[in-house]
């Protein structure tokens, strides 16, 4: 029994589809590994923040995170980098957190509107 061109084409399509499914399955595994790595990094960052921030400083940072999540993320990364490099000697208290927030806050643009 010889294969017709339709049978050959059908077999090619099946092989192609199987290969696509295998690639997708491999991609999902990579995605899961990447997500697990992100979770581990987040847990490490949280542990460092608990170690180097007082309760008042953490509450201040959490309040900022509610209103400006991107800015809070930037501050957390900055504190984590300082902690990892050994530049933080003692725990950061609420007053130090306030000054750090002021330093890292982007410049406010003010607009003066005058009527004639």
N, C-alpha and C positions, 0 to 999 in steps of 0.2 A: 504494500500500500504506500504510494508515494504522496508526499505532502504537496498540496497546491499552494500557489502564492498567497492565498488568503490564510491558510494555516500557518505559513511562515510569518506573515505579518502579525497574526494573532499571538504567536509565540514571542515575537519581538516586543509587542506591547505588554505582554504579561511580565517579561523580564524587566522591562523599563519600569513598570509599576512597582514590582518587588523592590527594585533598587531604590526608588523614591521613598517607599515606606521604610526601608532600612535606614536611609539617610535621615528621615524625620525622627525615627526612634533614637538614633544617635544624637541628633540635635536636642531632643528633649532631655537626654542624660546630661549634656553639657549645660543646658539651662538650669537643671536642678543643682548641678555642682556649683555653678556660678551663684545661684541664690543661696546655697548653703555657705559659701565663702563670704557673701555679703552679710549674712546673719552672724557669722563668727566675728567679722570685723566690727559689726554694730555692738555685739556683746563685749568685745575688748574695749571699745570706746566707752561704753557705759560703765565698765569696771574702773577705768582710769578716771572718769569724771567723778564717780563715787569716792574714789581714793583722794582726789586732789581738790574737791569742792566741798565746802561746808554745806549744811542743810539750807541755810539762807541763800547762798549763792546758787544752789541747784534750783530752789524755788524761783529765784529771780530769772534764771535761764529758762525754766519751764514756762513762766509767764510770757517771756519774749517769744518763745516757740509757738504759743497759742496765736499771737498776733502776726508774727513774721517768721514763718518756719524756715525760709531760705537763709535769713540772717542768723537765726539760731544754729542752723546746721554749720554755717561758716564759723561761728564762735566756738562751737563744739570741736570742730576740726582744728582750730587754732589752739585751744587749750590742750587737746590731745597731742598735738605736735610739740607744744612746749613741755608737756609732761614726759614724752618719750625722749626728748633731747636733754632732759635733766635741768631745765632752766627754771623749774618751779621748786622753790626750797620748802615752803610751808604750804598748808592748805589755803586755797583762795577763799576769802570770806566775801560777804555780800557787798561791802564797800569796794573791795578790789574788783569784784565782778562788775559793779556799776561803772568804774573807770575803764575797765576793759571794753565794756559795751560802747561807751562813749568814743573810745579810740577807734574801734572797728566799724562804727556806724558810718555809712557813706555820707558825704557832705550833703546837707540839705540845700536845695535850691529854693531861693525865695524870689517871689515875684512882687514887685511894687507896682500896683495899679493906681494910677493917678487920673482923676477926672478933671477935665478943663472946663 
